[in-house]
Amino acid sequence: MEMQLILATVAQRYKLRLVPGHTVEPEALFSLHPRYGLPMMLERT
């Protein structure tokens, strides 16, 4: 429970942004997911 509260508190201070220039291509296997993943950057808000 404490870890969830800590994570929620820290997550309020950052924003996730997709890496510039990365395109998202869907890939359908058993479920739909991005073919090359989602490289993200953390930005402090």
N, C-alpha and C positions, 0 to 999 in steps of 0.2 A: 504494500500500500504506500509506503513512504517513497519508494522508487517512482511510482506513478506520479505522485505529487511533485517530486523533484523534476522529473522529465517534463511535466506540464508547465512548470514554472520556467524552466530553461527554454522550452519550445516557444514560449510567448515572446522571447527576445530575439528570435531569428526567423528568417523567411527562407524557404527553399525556392531556388530559381533553376530552371533548366539551363545547362551550359549553352552559351551562344553558339549558333551554327550547327547544333545537333538536331537532326530531324528524327521524328518519332515514326517508325514504321510498325504497324501491327503485325503480329505473327499468330496465326491460329493453330494451336495444337489441341490439347485437351481444354485449355482455356485461352482467352485472348490476352496477350501480354506484348510489351514492346520488344521487337526483334533484337535490338542492340542495347537494351537496358535504358535506364534514365539517369545519365550522369547529371548530378545536381551540385549546385554551389550554395553554401550558407551565406546569408547576408544578415548582418546585424540590423535590427529595426530601430 
